[in-house]
Amino acid sequence: MSPLSEYAAWCLAGLLLCVALLLLRRPAARLLRLALRSSVGLAVLALFSQVSHLLGISLGVNLVNALILGALGIPGFGLLLMLQWVLQ
C-alpha cells in the first residue's frame, strides 16, 4: 500500500467521523445530560440512604433508581417513594 493511499484512507475515515459527530450531536448531548443528571441522582440517593433510617424509609442506591431520578428529577423521587410504599 502506498503512503498516498494510506493518507487518503485516514482522511476519509476522519471525514466520516466528523460527519457522524455532526449527525449525532443532539442525541449525544441528550445522553450526556442524562448521564450527568443520573450521577447527581445517584449522589442524592447516597445522601438519602445516610438519613433514611431516621425516617423509616429506604431506597436502593442503584443505577435504575439513579436513571429514574435523572430522567424525572424531583417527581421521580416522589415516584420512587410512593412505589416503595406501595410494594411494602
DOGUDO-724812 format. One record per residue (C-alpha): residue in one letter; chain; x, y, z. Coordinates in pm, whole numbers. Layout:
<pts>
+----+----+--------+--------+--------+
! aa ! ch !     xx !     yy !     zz !
+----+----+--------+--------+--------+
!  A !  A !      X !      Y !      Z !
...
+----+----+--------+--------+--------+
</pts>
This chain:
<pts>
+----+----+--------+--------+--------+
! aa ! ch !     xx !     yy !     zz !
+----+----+--------+--------+--------+
!  M !  A !      0 !      0 !      0 !
!  S !  A !    149 !    333 !    -98 !
!  P !  A !    177 !    618 !    153 !
!  L !  A !    -60 !    831 !    -58 !
!  S !  A !   -342 !    575 !    -46 !
!  E !  A !   -285 !    526 !    327 !
!  Y !  A !   -313 !    903 !    377 !
!  A !  A !   -631 !    912 !    169 !
!  A !  A !   -784 !    631 !    377 !
!  W !  A !   -709 !    817 !    703 !
!  C !  A !   -852 !   1140 !    561 !
!  L !  A !  -1169 !    959 !    454 !
!  A !  A !  -1203 !    798 !    798 !
!  G !  A !  -1158 !   1138 !    965 !
!  L !  A !  -1417 !   1293 !    735 !
!  L !  A !  -1666 !   1014 !    810 !
!  L !  A !  -1604 !   1060 !   1183 !
!  C !  A !  -1673 !   1435 !   1154 !
!  V !  A !  -1996 !   1370 !    963 !
!  A !  A !  -2107 !   1113 !   1221 !
!  L !  A !  -2036 !   1355 !   1505 !
!  L !  A !  -2237 !   1627 !   1333 !
!  L !  A !  -2532 !   1393 !   1280 !
!  L !  A !  -2523 !   1258 !   1636 !
!  R !  A !  -2465 !   1590 !   1812 !
!  R !  A !  -2813 !   1624 !   1964 !
!  P !  A !  -2855 !   1261 !   2076 !
!  A !  A !  -2504 !   1263 !   2223 !
!  A !  A !  -2579 !   1586 !   2411 !
!  R !  A !  -2901 !   1438 !   2548 !
!  L !  A !  -2721 !   1122 !   2660 !
!  L !  A !  -2450 !   1329 !   2825 !
!  R !  A !  -2711 !   1541 !   3005 !
!  L !  A !  -2893 !   1225 !   3122 !
!  A !  A !  -2564 !   1079 !   3245 !
!  L !  A !  -2484 !   1394 !   3441 !
!  R !  A !  -2832 !   1416 !   3590 !
!  S !  A !  -2823 !   1046 !   3678 !
!  S !  A !  -2490 !   1089 !   3855 !
!  V !  A !  -2644 !   1370 !   4059 !
!  G !  A !  -2942 !   1142 !   4128 !
!  L !  A !  -2705 !    871 !   4245 !
!  A !  A !  -2540 !   1118 !   4482 !
!  V !  A !  -2882 !   1222 !   4615 !
!  L !  A !  -2972 !    856 !   4672 !
!  A !  A !  -2644 !    801 !   4855 !
!  L !  A !  -2708 !   1102 !   5079 !
!  F !  A !  -3068 !    994 !   5135 !
!  S !  A !  -2955 !    646 !   5236 !
!  Q !  A !  -2749 !    804 !   5516 !
!  V !  A !  -3055 !    962 !   5680 !
!  S !  A !  -3328 !    726 !   5561 !
!  H !  A !  -3305 !    507 !   5870 !
!  L !  A !  -3413 !    808 !   6077 !
!  L !  A !  -3725 !    846 !   5863 !
!  G !  A !  -3802 !    476 !   5835 !
!  I !  A !  -3784 !    486 !   5455 !
!  S !  A !  -3527 !    310 !   5242 !
!  L !  A !  -3448 !    341 !   4875 !
!  G !  A !  -3184 !    136 !   4700 !
!  V !  A !  -2875 !    311 !   4568 !
!  N !  A !  -2862 !    157 !   4222 !
!  L !  A !  -2846 !    251 !   3857 !
!  V !  A !  -3220 !    208 !   3788 !
!  N !  A !  -3319 !    447 !   4065 !
!  A !  A !  -3049 !    692 !   3957 !
!  L !  A !  -3177 !    683 !   3597 !
!  I !  A !  -3533 !    747 !   3718 !
!  L !  A !  -3410 !   1045 !   3919 !
!  G !  A !  -3202 !   1164 !   3623 !
!  A !  A !  -3492 !   1146 !   3382 !
!  L !  A !  -3774 !   1271 !   3607 !
!  G !  A !  -3598 !   1479 !   3873 !
!  I !  A !  -3785 !   1557 !   4196 !
!  P !  A !  -4114 !   1398 !   4076 !
!  G !  A !  -3912 !   1082 !   4014 !
!  F !  A !  -3801 !   1087 !   4378 !
!  G !  A !  -4165 !   1106 !   4484 !
!  L !  A !  -4248 !    825 !   4243 !
!  L !  A !  -3978 !    606 !   4395 !
!  L !  A !  -4101 !    681 !   4746 !
!  M !  A !  -4462 !    600 !   4652 !
!  L !  A !  -4355 !    282 !   4474 !
!  Q !  A !  -4160 !    176 !   4782 !
!  W !  A !  -4466 !    246 !   4999 !
!  V !  A !  -4700 !     51 !   4771 !
!  L !  A !  -4472 !   -251 !   4746 !
!  Q !  A !  -4425 !   -287 !   5123 !
+----+----+--------+--------+--------+
</pts>
